[in-house]
Each structure stands twice: as structure tokens, then as C-alpha cells.
Amino acid sequence: MTTTLTPKTFAELLTASGGANGTVVDVAGNIVGMSAPAFDYHPVTHEPIGLRLRGTARTNLIKHSSDLTQAAWAIGGSSPTTINANAYLAPDGSMTGDELIRGGTANGSISQTFEPVTINSIYSFVFRIRAGTWTTAAFGLHTGDWAVQTGTILSGPGVIDNAAALKTISGLTSEWTTVLLKTSAAVAAGAALRFYLYPEVYNAGTAGRSIGLWGFEAYAGDHSTTYIATGAASVTRTPDRVTIGNLQLQPWWNPAEGTILVDFSVAALSPALLQYPGVVRILGGSNSIQMFQTPTQKIGVRFDVGGVNTWNTEIAAFTLDVPLRGVISWKEGRQLARINETVLSRAQAGPVLSANVELRLGQVATDAFDGRIRQITYWPKAANATEIANLSPDTERIVG
């Protein structure tokens, strides 16, 4: 019997659905539209970093996310700003980055409102900014007064000053910086919520100073970890669902025992309490094995035999975007699991996976995983405790 899965690309192995209106970073470092299955690359090094699973459905509430010339964006203030459209090469590789130019010494802004908000929630706002002729800007979310909020740089150069109600960013360069602005408390349903941005400073500035802008997003709750582009209306990205079906028909599949290794990373925490996004799940009838992410920022495993949960445990904590290695091994009388260097075992009957066997990634049940899967390796033999502690994708044979 073959001891390892024949190397294949994700596209050759997987059946995929979902991910509508989703994006990834391509091999050139550009943000591009891609439904499932979507492979992701590092935006700076261009290194491949895994199959991108983008989490629960998210809706970008901003309209015309990358076109400030549209009427959804309001020009305001005592010294109104002007827009030089398509002035910069944008993060998606197109010439669609807009330049926002200060009109005078008094305040001048660009803004967009999404009102009234319909969900009593914290709100998150993401945008991309770069230097034009100047390297600073002021910005904030307004709900009748400046909302209690915190700014964070997600990527790129710059420093944010959170001391004042209206936030400022300095140290911008010709490289794009991605900024997250998040309310510290829930915004009441029915409130008017508006985003403002001022080139250089709020007031007492210099006419003609400018910055570049592109890729605006607003979300009820936490932000999406991948960009969702919009036009005249808000846009929803659907969860990714990736499967390999009918494993029982494959000559290398062993229904009685096995070992699976997954190299992965987590991009976002569980979106809510009581949600357990699955990294990977193998199920056959009422029997299943699952590796999942918990609301307490840990990775756990679960075994079900005959529809009854026989082992459900959290194994190890994780850090966002840091590579993890998870291994599950099962056979009659023994269940083993490993996350990085931590190994747990249980003397318990393993599930027999013989009918309608399916491997699921992403939305394995109702909760969708937000992260990347770099590699999956399967052996039709259950690794023992010594083997599982040292197992890698290069392991040729398992003794058991």
C-alpha cells in the first residue's frame, strides 16, 4: 500500500465553492479577486504562504471603495479638498490610487457616511494611505462626536498618534500603509456613523499638500482580513468551502486507521463566542475527526464515533499568522493529537471512516476558519506516540 499521498497541487485535489467577492495577494504582490480555492502570497517577499480560507461572511459597508470621485464620497470643510483621480499605482496593480489635495489653511476633508447603522456593534474601518507631496493625515469616525476609537497600522510604514479624539498618522512614504480604525465600544443601532480624513492636519495646514488613498472598508464587528472591493453598493464576501470527497474510493485510503498532518496559520480569532472554526475535518457518516480553533485562542481536536463525542480537548495556544503544525492519529483503542510540540493521547476507539468519507477545509460546519493551509499530508497508518512527536511531511513510512 502507498504510504503517502501522491504530491498534487490544491487545484488538482480539491472541490471548492464559496469565496464570492473575495481577494488574495498574487505572486506579484497585488491584491486580486479570487473565489475558492484561493492561494495566497506574501505581499512583500512574494513567497507562497498557503491556501487562503477567509472566514465567515463579511460585508464591506463602504460604497466605491477605491474611487473617491464618486458622489458617495463628500468633499467638505472650510477649505475643501480636491481629488486627482488615478494618480498612483494601487495595491491591486492598477493605476487607481487617488490623490487627495488640501485646499487651504482651514479644515478640508473627504468623508462617507453609512447611516443609520443597523447593528448594535463595534465598527471597524480599514483604508490604504501613502505619501503624496506630504507625509501626514488626520482621520476619525464620527457619531455626533468623535467616537471612542483606536488606530492601528496593519502593514507598511508610519506612526499613529491615538492621544487625541481625531487620530493622526505621520511618517508616510511612497509605500502603501494599511490602517485599521476600530471603535472601542458598540455604536448604537440607528446612529449616524461617518468616516472623515484630512490631508496633512485637521486645521492650520498648507494648501496643496497631498496624500494618496485607496481601498476603503467598513464592517460591523471586526474587520475582514482580506480586502472586499465595492462599487455603488455594499458587497458581501461568502465563506470558502473546500472539500475532497469520496475518499473511501481511493486505493490509498484506510478506513480503520490513519494519520493526517496539516501545516497552517490562523489569520483572525474566532468571530464570536461559541464559534469553533474548523481547520480540517474528516467525516464518514456519523464518525468524524476535527482540528479546530477555539474562542480562547487555542487549537483543539475532537473525535466523534457513532455520533457520540469521545474526545474533545484544547491542546495549545497560538499566535496569529505564526506557522503551526497539527497532527491527528487514530486507530482502534488509541487517539493521538499534536499541535507543534505538544502531544496528547487517549485510550479510546478511533472512528472508522468507510462510507461517504469527505475531507473539509474552511467552512467545515457552520463556523468558517480564517487563515492559511500550507500543506496536508496523509498516511494510511496510525502513528504511535514516538512517531507523532517527530512527524513531518518528509516522513516516508509510519510503523504504528
N, C-alpha and C positions, 0 to 999 in steps of 0.2 A: 504494500500500500504506500502511496506517496505520502511523505511526512510533512510537507509544507504546501501551501497554496502556490500554484504557479504564478510568478510575478506578472501582474497586469496593471494597466492604468485604471484610475477610478471610473473613467467613462466606459471602459470595456466591461467592467464588473457590475455597475450599478444601474438600477432603475430609479429615476428621480422625478419628483413633482414639487410644486410649490416654488417659493422664492421669487414670485412675480414682483416686478419693480425693484428687485434687489440689485446691489452692486458689489463688486470686488475690486481689488487692485491687480492689474495685469502685469505681465513680465516686464513691461516698460515703465512701471511705476505709476500708471494712470488709473484713475477711478473709471470703471466701465460697467455698463449694465450687464447683468448676468443672472439668469434664473438657475435653479438647481439642475445638475451638480455644478458648483462654482469653486474653482481652485484659486487660492489667494497667494499673492506675492508680497514681499516686504516693499514698502513704497520707496525706500532709500537704497537698500542693497540689492533689490530685485531678486532676492533669494526666495525659492518656493517655500511656503510655510504651511500649506495644508489645504484640505477640503474645507471650505468655509460654510459653516452652518450658522445662520444668522438670528436664531432665537424666535421668540414669539412675534406675532404680527404687530407691526408698528405703523403709525400714521403720521406723516410729516404734515403739520397744520399750516405751514407757510406756503403761500402761493408764489409762483415764479421764483423758485429757489435760487436761480442763477441769472436772473435778468432784472436788474434794478430799474430799467427804463419802463417797465410795465406799471399800469395805474395802481396795482395793489401796493406798490411802494410809494409812500408820500414824502415829498420834499417839504421841509418846514423850517421854522426858526426866523429870527430877525435878519439873519444874513444867509439866505437859502443856499444850499449846496447845488452843484451841478454834476452831471454824470457824463463821463467819457466812456461810451459803451465799447466793449470788446477790446480793451486796451492791453490786456495781459494774457499770457498763456495760462490757462486754468489747470487745476489738478486733474481734470479729465483729459488733458492733452489738446483741448480745443481753445481757440482764441476767443474766449467768452468771459474772461475776468474783467469786471468793470472798475473804472477809476472814479472815486468819489472825491470831489474837489471843494475845498472850503470857499464860501462866498465872501466872507469878510471877517471883521474882528468879533462881531456878536455871534451868538449861537446859531448854528445851522446843522440840520440833521437829515437823515433818511430813516424812515420808520415803517413798520407794518403792524397792523392790529389783527388779532383773531378774537372776536368778541361776539356775544358773550361766551366765555369758556363753558363747556357743558359738563365737565367732570371736575369734582372737588378733589384736587390733586396737587402735588408739587408739579412744576413745569420746568422743562429743560430746553435750552436754546443753544444750538451749535452753529458756528459760522467760520469761514476761512478768510483770513486777512493777511495782507502783505504791505510792505512799504511802497509808497508811490514816490512823491517828492518829499514826504515826511515819514516819520517812524513811530508816531503815537496816535492814539484814538481814545475816545471815551464812549461808553456804551452801558445800557441797562434795560431791565424790564420794568414797566410802569403799570401800576394797577390803581391809579388815582394818586398815588405817591410812588416813589421808587421802592419796589418790592425788596424784602429782605432776601438777599441773593449772594452767591459766591461764584467768582470766575476762576476757571482752571484752564491751563494750557494742556491740550491733549497731545499735540505734536508741534514741532517747529520752534523757532526762536522767539524770544520776548519775555517780558515780566509783567504780571498783572498786579495792580495795587487794589486790594479789596477793602481798604480802610474806609473809604467814603461810600455813600449810598450809590453814587454813579461810579462805576468801575472804570479804570484806565489801563491801557496796555502800552508799554514802551519797548524799545529795542527791536522793532520790526525790521526785517531785511527783505531782499528780493525773493526769499523763500517763503512759501505759504505757511502760515501758522493756523492751526485748528484750535478754536476756543470753545469751551463749554461754559455756559452761564445757567445756574440752577437756583430756583427759589428754595429757601431754607424751610419754608412752611407751605402748607397747602393753600392754593388760591381758590377762594370760594366760587362754586358754580354760579354763573351769571355775571361775574366780574369782567370788566374790560381789561384785556392784557395786551400790552403793546411793547414792541422792541424798538429802541432808539439807538442810533450810532452817529457819533460826531467825529469828523476827521480832525486830527490834532488834539483839540481840547473842547470842553463844553463851551467856554466863553473866553473872551480876550485872546483870540488867536490871530493868525495871519492869513489873509486872503491868498488863495492859490495853492496852499499846502494840501496834499492829497494822499490817499491810501487806496489800495486795491482790495476788492471784495468779491466773494463767490461762495456758493454752496451753503445757503441758509436752511436751517431745520428747526422746528419747534415740536415738542412732544409733551403729552400729558404723562407724567411719570419720568422714569429715567430715559436718557437719550438712546437712540439706535446706535449700535457700534459700527454700522455701515451706512453710507450716505444713501438717502432716498430723494431722488430728483422729483420736482413738481413743475407743473405748468399753471394753467388757470384755476386748478382746483387742488385740494389736498390729495395726497396719494398714500395708499397703504401697501406695505410690503408683506407678503404672506410667508408663513413658516416654510422652511425647507424640509422635505421628506425624502430620504434616500434609502433604498432597500436592495437586498439581494434575495430573491425569492426561490422557493422550492430547492433548498439546499439538499434535501433528502434524495434528490435525483442525481446529485453529483457523485462520481465514483470515489472521490476522496473524503466524503462526509461520513463521520462515525456517529451514529445516533446515541450510543451508550456512554461515550466519554469524549473529552476534548480539552483543548487549551486555546484561549484567544488572547492576543496581546494587542493593545491599542496605544499608540503614541499620539498625544493630543495636548491641547491647551484650552483654557477657559477664558473667553473674552469679556464676560459680564456675569455678575452674580445672578442668582435666581430672581426673577422679576417680582416675586411675591412670596409671602409665607405660604406653606402648604404646597408649593410647587417644587417638583423634583425632576428637572430636565435630565433626560437620559443621554449619556454619551453614546452607548451602544446597547442594543437589546437583541437577544436571540430567543425566538419563541417558536414552539411547536405545539399546537393545541392548547391545553391548559398548563403546560410546562414552559418555564422561561427562565432566562438569566439576564440580569441587567446591571450595568455600571452607570451610576447616576451622580448628579450634582445636588447637594443639599442646600437649604436656605441658610445653614450655618457655615457656609463656605468650606465644606468638606466634600470628599468623594467617597461614595459608598457602593455597596453591592447588594443585590437581592436575588434570591433563588425561590422559585415557585414550583412545587411538584403537585400535580393533580389539582391545580387551582388554589393550593394552600401555601402560604408563605412559610418557608422552612428556615430562612436565614435572611435577615435584613440588618445591615450594620454599616456605620460610618467608619472609614478606615483612616484617612489622613486629610489634613488641611491643605489648601492650595493657595497660590498667589496668581493673580490674573496675568495672563499672557506668558507664563513661565511653563516650559515643557514638562509634561507629566507622562509617566508610563504606567499603564494599568494592565494587570493580567488576571484572568479568571480561569480556574481549572476545576473540572467536575468529573465525577465517576461514582459508581455505587459505593456508598459508605464514606465518601470524602468530598468536601468542598474546600477550595483554597482560593484566596484572593490577595492581590498585591497592588499597592499604589506606591510608586517609587521604591523606597527601601523597606516599607512596612508590609509585613506578610501576616495574614490571619488565616486560621484554619478551623474547620468544624467537621466533626464526625457525623455526617448526615448524608442520606441518599441524594445523589445528584439527579437532576432531571433527565429523562430520556427524551431526546428530541428527534422524533422519527417521522412525524406527519405534518405536512404543510409548514415546513421549517423556513423561517424568514429572519434575516438579519436586518435590523433597522438602525439608521443613524439620523440624528436631527430630532424631528418630532416623533419620538418613539411611542408616546402615548398621547396625552393631551398637552403636556408641557414640552416646550421646544428648547433645545440646547443652543447656546450662543458661544461658539468657539471654533476651533480648527482641529481636524483629524489629519495627522501627518502620514500615518502608516497603520495597517492592520495585518496581523499575521495569525494564521490558524494552524494548529497541529491536531490530528485526529487521535491524540493520546493525551491522557491527563498527566500533567507534570506533577512530580512529588514536591514536598516542601523544600528540599535542597535545590531542585531544578528551578522551581518558580522564582526563587530568590535571585538567581543569576541569569534568568531567561532574557534573550534579546532576539531581534528579528533574524540574526545570523545563526541562531541555534539550529543545527541541521536535524537533530533527532532527539526525541524525548523517550526516556526509558520507562518512566512512570512508577 
